[in-house]
Amino acid sequence: MQDRSLENVELVGVGRTAEIYAWGEGRVLRLFRDFASETWARRELSVSQIVSDAQVPAPAVFPADSEDGLLRIAGRLGFVMERVDGPSMLEVLTKQPWRLFSFARAMAAFHLSMHRQHAPELPSQRQRFERIAEWIRESLGDEIAERVRDALDRLPDNDVICHGDYHPDNILLGQHGATIIDWGPASSGAPAADVAWTVHLFKHGGSPPSIKGWQRFMLSMFRKLFLAVYKRAYARRASFPWTTVEAWEPVIAAIRYHDQIPEEKEFLERYLKDVFGSTAR
């Protein structure tokens, strides 16, 4: 199976780090792009296995019969997962915007359920954030790096399941219910940090380049309303005050800066200098 070719294999999805191919009955191959390291591929396989075994709606994982459970195809690494057919929550919302309120509340409920499950075997969220704070030192200077690290040290830690990139396009609505996908950044950590990441995406995430003028304005208003409903539904049942999420937001902005998203980079540089200091080199 490791020598299998991609010839005549249907491409069913494309992401930043991987492509998704149909791979037999009820399964797909998550095949990483050339730039993805073996360390990252192994991490994502391990994380996906842990999450699929937990009490969260995640795809099942089928490791290969190899030493590390990975497939090697055309010089690329991958692993096989359960196929989930159905549109994303975002895709449905673009056609049925009146479902915003129910979808926002459902998204909050899934997030709350995830955050009630402890998973210390997942990679540490806190250790990843600490590494990124050091990377910021090289990118934005000592003052900002120190202040990001000080802010991080004052924030609470935990060991619950955190998705790491939770938004409506990562929730698929199949005939058997919702399934959360793209668990690669998942970690064991603080739920308020995970929520703050979602808040950041709604507040500051880039818009498709094809969206212009009044459409961009409408999208902004739609995001604000969705976020307000999600926030209210989550905060009502959260085990911590919403002020904890707000305290995490500047740190999450620094973590997001590490991803170097072109549409957000300039804004995040200004934001981080305003919040954490102004002597960046």
Secondary structure, 3 states (H helix, E strand, C coil): CCCCCCCCCCEEEECCCEEEEECCCCEEEEEECCCCCHHHHHHHHHHHHHHHHCCCCCCCEECCCCCCCCEEECCEEEEEEECCCCCEHHHHHHHCHHHHHHHHHHHHHHHHHHCCCECCCCCEHHHHHHHHHHHHHHHHCHHHHHHHHHHHHHCCCCCEEECCCCCHHHEEEECCEEEECCCCCCEEECHHHHHHHHHHHHHHCCCCCCCCHHHHHHHHHHHHHHHHHHHHHHHHHCCCCHHHHHHHHHHHHHHHHHCCCHHHHHHHHHHHHHHHCCCCC
